Amino acid sequence: YSALKYSKVIREREETERALKESRDRYVSIFNCVTDGIILLDRSMSLVDANLAAEHLMGIDLNERKGENFAQVIFEATGSTTIGHEEELQAGLRHPADVGAG
């Protein structure tokens, strides 16, 4: 590579990083400012993230519970036991990628 090619690669990388940061900033702003509660779970139903509205609606600090099974978090927050109910909740909370499948 010549110095000109390196310069172009560096400039393109900087532009990509800037665009990614702007996109992330927009996402974080929307995620934190909407009045609807948003809760992100992974496929194993572990809590990945939650916005402030979700925390307010549920009355608990969900960010302290990241990585925990969401069904367990809900049942602990409501004072219920998970015995006999976790499977019902798991069945009701389907991953968006699975909606419409089957």
Buried (B, 14 or more C-beta within 10 A) or exposed (E): EEEEEEEEEEEEEEEEEEEEEEEEEEEEEEBEEEEEBBBBBEEEBBBEEBBBBBBEBBEBEBEEBEEBBBBBBBBBEEEEEBEEEBEEBBEEEEEEEEEEEE
